[in-house]
Amino acid sequence: MVRQVRFILVIMLVCAASTVFACTDILVSKGASADGSVMITYSCDGEFHPHFRVTKAADHEAGEIISLQGWDGKIKGKIAQVSHTYAVVGLMNEFQVAIGESTFDGRKELQNPDGLLHYWYLMRFALERSRTAREAVEVITGLVEKYGYASTGESFSIADKKEAWLLEMVGPGKGGKGAIWVARRIPDGYICAHANASVIGEFPMDDKKNCLYSKNVVDYAVAHGYYDPKGGKPFRFNDAYCPMTPQKIRYTATRVWSIFRRSAPSLHLPPDFHRGLKEAVRYPLWIKPDRKLSVSDVMALMRDHYEGTPYDMTKGVDAGPFNSPQRWRPMNWKVEASTDDYTWERPISTQQTGFSFVSQSRDWLPDAVGGLYWYGLDNTWTSCYIPFYCASFEAPDAYTKGSLDKFSMDSAWWVFNLVSNFAEIKWSYMTKDILAVQNELENRFIAMEPAVDQAAAALYKKDPKLAAEYLNDYSNSQAMTVYHRWVNLSEDLICKYNDGYMKDNEGRARAVGYPAEWLKTVHRLRPEQFKLPRWDEKKMETELPF
């Protein structure tokens, strides 16, 4: 019997509908993490409203077919279902496999309009069908070989409890078959990062344990003039399939540089490449951090506006009087009567983030307990990471509601957006209040984690189902606690910072004015407009008629 099932677009799929493709990923190998977990991060940046989704494991009938639906509601194609699909929480499955991505586009002519599978389908199918990161690479590449690849250039971060892999893929152009790709395992003890640009350059072609690639990866580049084997230079995937421009370098490589410079200050990585200097050396594919990274360290890396560097977005006239790091779209701009092009810095932490996560895959615990998916909504700077165990089987109510078209306090995403957007009024003041709540909650979650792990692991030995119920209840209760705290926070901020005043600890409204340095800038730029005339007080007494 053949059964058809319509594949419904899920949490991460909405990201592809936005006008902005801009994501940042970090991969932390087992030997580079403080507790021995494998970690990846993902910020899905774009104008969309995510819904948190939990999918249970399921058995399927022989001959079952999945119908893939496009954004227009029409069926685009069909693929064969497997006999059993694994449970998925967000973007992590029951075997602690987690997947993130960033779109690098590459050569637009290589997108295949006849391909069936976009990257979001591939992520979902890999999570439902893979027990390891390497197996996820094989599932993704096997599916595109059979059904065709439809997206532009894509980098996939894939982790399991032992390894982290980076898979980069481009299409074969209209009418082509399969995809062109290369995948590399991150060496133990190292970290990797990518942010909307291909980062795999040279790769070993005789090390199948650590590197996989499509058979056509070099030949296709030669045939289409992307690489000249007689040119005396080694083949580099990113040079062939993701040519860079000064604007693209600035937009992408600055983020990678900042992750690396914070993780390994001893490397003294220069800014030359991300500033677009000709002949500058690309940043390495991976680095060894100066010290092993904790989960809180990795969360902090996702909250970055280049603070403490010459590119600090909280400084300068462009940050406004209250040091806001937000820069509104479009990124590129021009100055009248100038032929030069300009662009704002693109930080890791941005108001455009729909959701982000930090995943931990831990091999010393049962899978149900070891997989930890830290999930946050909206801007990473003003968000709060919530611990979801991969044993969870229900999604918390407030995280499944809402749409981009209508504001609702019932939607956790809208509440986080309300807080973040309202903070723009007095960013330097208000984010202190936000970060106080964020730190309180995240520090508590991290402190409680060992006890929760221990209790769940003990329960698992006796009754795996009871352990899953315990972890599901814990994850959902913490998520709803965060939601209610953010509702209260939004109300507190509106009350405290009403009409430009700021209430003190006793509830008295006071005017805080503008920072002295910003007033100096105003004076320098417009010295006469706000200056009052000086009158001679003695003459005023005798000459003025009033």
N, C-alpha and C positions, 0 to 999 in steps of 0.2 A: 504493500500500500504506500503510495506517495503522498506525503503530507507537506503542505506549504505553510511556512511561518513568516510573517512580515517582520523584518528587522527594524525595530524602533530606534531612532536616534537617541543617544544617551548623553550623559553629563558632559563628556568632553567633546561631543560632536558639535555642540552649539558653537564652540569656539571657531570652528571652520566657517561659520556663517557670518562672522563679524568682518568688518572692513580692515581689521588690524591683525596681522599674523606676527606675534612677537612674544616669544617665550624664552625662559632662561632655565637651563638644567645644570645640575651638578651631579657627578657620579663619584662616590666614595667607596673604594675597595675595602674589603674586610680588614686588611692590615693597616689601613690608613685611619680607621675609626677607633675611638677610645675604648669602646666596649666590644669590639669584634664584630659588630653588625655591618652588613652591606647597606649603604644608603644611596638613594637618589632623590633629587628634588625636581620639581616642575612647577613653574608659574604659567598658567594658561591665561595669556593677556589678550583682551579684546572686549568689545562692547557687546556683552551677552549676559544672561542671567542663568547661572548653572543650577542644576538640581542634583543633590547628592543621591546616588543610586546604589542599592545593594541587590545583587542578583544571586539567587540560590543555585546550587548545583542541580543538574537535571539529566535524566535519561531521555533519549530520543528514539523514535521509531525508525526502523530501517527504511531508507529511501526518503527521509524527510528533507525538504528543500527550504532554504532561507531566501526569501525575496527581499532584495535591497531597494529601499525607497529613497528617492532623491528629495531635494528641498521643495520641488514642485509637487510632491505627493505621488508622482508616477513611479512605477516599478522600473528600475534601471537594469536589473539583471538578477540572476539566481545562482546560488552556490549550494553545494551539498553540505548538510549538517553532519556532525560527527555523532557517534552513539552516546557520548556522555560529555557534558560541559561542566567546567569547574565553577565554584562559587566565586563571585567577584565583589569586593567592597571598594567603591571608588575606582581606582586604577591599580588595585592590588588583589591578587587572587588567593585562594585558600592554601596554596603551596608557597606563599610569600614571594611570588613573582610580581614585580611592580614595573610599570612602563610609563615613561614621560616622552615628550617630543619637543622639537622646535623646527619651524619651517624655514628653510633657507632659500627656497625658490630655485636658485641656480639658473640654468639656461631655460627661459620660458618656452622655447621651441621644443623642448624635450617632454613637455606635458602631453600625455596621450589622451585625447578626448574619447577614444574608444575603449580605454581601460575601465574596468569595473570597480576596482577597490581603491577607495581613498584611504589616507593614513589612519583616520579615525576608526574605520571598519577593521583595519589590520590590527590596531591596538586592542580592540575589543575581542576579536577572534583569537589573538595570541594569548590573552589572559584566560579565555575560556578553554584553551586547548593545550596549555603548556605547564609543565612541572618544573622547568628550569629556564634560566635566561637563554642559554644556548638553544634549547628547544624552541623558545619564542622566536629567535632569529630564524630558525628553520621553518617554523610555521608561517611567518610573515613572507619570507622569500619564496616558499613553496606555493603559497596562495597567489602571489602576483605572477608567478611563472604560469600558473594554470588559468587565472582569470583576468590578468592584466592589471597594471598599476595606473591610477587615475590622477594622483596628486602631483604637485611640483616637487622640488627637492625637499627631503625630510631627514632629520636626524632623530633617531629613537634611542632613548636611554632605557636600558633593561637591566633589572637586578633580580637576583635570587639570593638565597642565604649563603652562597659560596662565592659568587662572582658578579661582576658588573660588566656589561657589554655595551658598546656604542655601534649602532647600525646606521649607515647613511645610504640614502637611496634617491635615485632620479629616474624619470621615465625614459622610454626609448623613442619618444616622438610619435606623431600621428601614424597609426597603422602598425606600430612596432609591437613586439611581443615581450611580455615579462617586464623586467626592470633592470637597471644597472645599479650595482650596490657593492658595498664593502662593509664588513663588520670586524671590530677589534675588541678583544678582551682587555679590560683595564688591568695592568699589572698589579699584583698585590702590594699594598703599601703606598699606592699612588691615587691621585684624584684627577678627574677630567671635568671639563666644563664646555658647554656650547650654548650659543645664543643667536640663532637665526643666520648662521653661516656654517658651511661645511668646514670641519676642522681636521678630518683625516687627510693627511698628505701622502707621503710614501708609506708603503705597507709590505710586509713580508709575504711572498707568494708561495712559500714552501713551509709554512708553519700552521697547519690546519688545526692545531690545538688552540691557537690564540688568534687566528685570523681566517676569516671566510670571505669569499667574494664571488661575484657572478663571472661566468666564463667570458662574457663580452666586455668586461670593465675597461680593458686597455684597447682592444680592437675597435670598439665603437668610437672611442675618442680619436684614434688614428684615422678611421674612415671619414670622420666628420670634421677633421682639421682642428680638433681641440688639443691634440698632442702630436708632436713631431719626434718620432723615435731617433731620428738622425740629428736632433738638435743638441745632443750632448748632455741633456738633463734627465734625471730620473722621472718616472711617471709619478704624478701626484694627483690623487683623486680630486682634492679641492681646487687645484689650479685648473684642471680640465673641465670640471662640471659646475663650479661655483666661482666664476670670475668676479673679482672684487672691484669696487669703485671707492673713492675717498669717503663718500657718504655712507656706503654700506659698511666699510671698515669702522668708521666712527660709531655707527649704530650698533654694531655687533661685538667687535673685538674689545671695546672698552670694558664691557661687562665681564668678559673672560679674564682680561688683565686684572680687574679689581678682585675677582675671586682668587686668582693665583697670588696676587701681591699680598692679600690679607692672610692667606693660608701659609705662604712661605716668604715672609719678608726678606729672608736671607738671600733670596735669588736676585733681589734688586732688579726685577724685570723693568726695562725701560718703557716709557710710553710711546716710543717712536712709531711702532706699527699701528697702534690704534689712533694715532694722530695723522696717519696717512703719509709719513715720510717715505719718499722713494728709496728703494733698496733696503728698507727696514726688514728685519728678520721676523717671521711669524712667531707667535707664541707656541710653545711646545704643546703636543697633544695631551700630555699629562705631566704632572709634577708630583714630587714627594713633599708633603706638607712638613713644616718645621716641627710640628707636634701633632699627635693623633687628634682627630676631630671628634668632639662629642656631638650629640644631637642638637644641643643648644648652640654649639658653634656653627653648625650647618644652618640652623634657623637664622642665626645672625648674618651669615653670608647672603641670605636671601633678602636681607633688609639693608640695602646699600644704596647710597646716593653719592658715592665717591668721597665721603667725609674724610677730611684730613689730607686731601690731595689738591693739586692746583685746579681740579675739575669739580670740586665740592659744590654740589647743587644747592646747598643751604647758605651759600655765601654770594655776595654780589648784588648789584641792582636788580638782576633778573630774578632773584629770590624774594623780592619785595621787602616790605618793612619787617615781616615776621618770619623770615628765613624759610619760606616754603620751597621744597625741592621739586614741586610739580611743575611741569611744562606742558601747556596745552597743545593739542594737535592743530594744524599739521606741524611736523618736526622741522621741515625745511622752510626757509624764508629768505627774502631778498630785501635789500635796502635801496630805496629810490636813488637813481643816478649811479648805482654801483653795478658792475658786471659780475661781482663775486657772489658765490652761493654760501648760505649759512645754514647751520642746523643746531638745534638744541641738543644737549647731551641726552642720552637715553640711559636711565639708571636701571638697576636690577629691580628695585622696589618702585612700582609705578601705580598710579591711580587706575590704570587700565586693566589691572589684574582681575579676572573673574573669580578664579580660585587658584590655590597653590597647595602643594603637599611636600612633606618630607617623609620618605618611607624608610623603615628599618626592617631588614630581614635578618633574623637571628637564629643561627643553627643549633644553639645549645638548648633551645626550647622546642616543644611540640609545635608544629606549624600553626595550629589554632591560636597559640599563645605568642609565638615568635614574631608573627607578622604584625607590625604596628604602622599605621597609616595616619600621620599627623596632618590634619586637614585644616586649611584656613580659607576664609572668604575675603575677597576684595584686596585692597592694598596690603602687601605683606607688612609694611611698617606699622599700620594701625589695626592689624588683624590679630587673631589669637589662634594658635595651633591646637587642635583638639585631637586627643588620642583615640583612634578607632582601631580596634583589634580586627584582624582579618577573619576571626570567627563570628563577627557580627552578622546578623541575618535580618535586621530591620534598620531602616533609615529614620533618623529623628525627624519629627513632623515639620518643624520650622525650616529645615534644610531641604525640603522637597516642594516647597510652595513658592508661588510668585512668578511674575513675568516682567520682562523689561518694559512693557507698555504701561504698567500701573504700579505706583508705589503702594506698599503694604507693610505695616508693622508686623504682620504675621510671617513675613519672609525674613529669615536670618540674613540673606544677602542684602536686602534693602536696608536692614538695620545697620549692618557694617558700612554700607555706602553712606548712609545718613551721617554716621559719626565721622567718617573720613572726610566727606565733603564739607561738613560744618566746621571741621578743624581748620579749613583754609582761612577762616576769618582771622584767627590769631594762632597760626601754626606753632610757633615757638613756645607759646604758653599752653595751648590746649593739648598738644601731643604729650606733654609731661603727664597730664591727667590720664590720657589714654594708655600710655606705656606703663603707668603704675598698675592699672588693672590687668593689662596684658602680662606683665612680669609676675604679678601675684598668682594668676591662674596657671600660666605655663610652668612656673617654678613648682607649684603645688603638684601639677600633673607629673612632672619629671621626678619629684621626690616620692610620689606615691607608686610610681611604676614598678620598682622592685617588689613591693609588697603585693601589688595586684598580680604581677607575673607569678610570684611564688604561690599565691592562693589558687590561681587558675591552673598552674601546672600540677599542683596536688589534686585538685578536683578532676583534672583530665585523666589522671591515672585510674581514678575510681569510676568516673562517669563523664565521658567526653561531651555528651549532650548537655549535662548540667554545667560543665565548664564553659561551653559556648553561650548558654543562657546568662551566666554570670558576667562574661565579658561583653555580651551584647547590652545587658542592662547598664553596666558600668560606662561603656562608650556613649550610649544614648543619654544617660543622665548627665554626664559631663558636657555633652554637646548642648543640651537644653539649659544647663547652668550658665554656660558661656552666652548663649542667646539671651537669657533673661538679664544677665549682667550688662550686656551691651544695650539692651533696651533701657535699663536704668541709667547707664552711662550717657546715652543720647539725651535723656531728660535732664540729667545733672549738668551737662555741658550747655544746653540751651538756657538753663536757668542761671548758671554761673557767668556766662559770657553774653548776656542779653544786651542788645542795643549798643555794643561796643564797650560797655563797662565790664569790669571783672570783679566779682564778689570776693571779699577776703574770707578768712576762716570764721569770722563772726557774722557772715552774711551781709556785710555792708558793701554796696556797690561803689567802686572807685574807678577813676579814669587813669589808665596806665600810659596813655599817649603812645609815642613812637620811639624806637631806639635812637640813641644819639647819633650813631654812625649813619643811619638811614637819613636822619634830618640833615646831616652834613652833605650827603649826596644830593638831596633836594635843593639845598642852598647852592651847591656848586652848579647844578644844572639850570636852576631858575633863580638866580640871586636877587632879582628885583621884584618878582611878582608878589611875594609874601612879606616883603619888608614894609614896616610902618614908617611914615615920615616922622622926623624929630622936630619938636616944637621947643622954642625957647620959653621956659616957664615964666620968667620975669616979664617978657613982652606979653605973654598971654594975660597976665594980671591987669595990664594997663591998656592994651590995644584991642582985645577981643570984646565984642559987644554983649557977651552973655556971661 
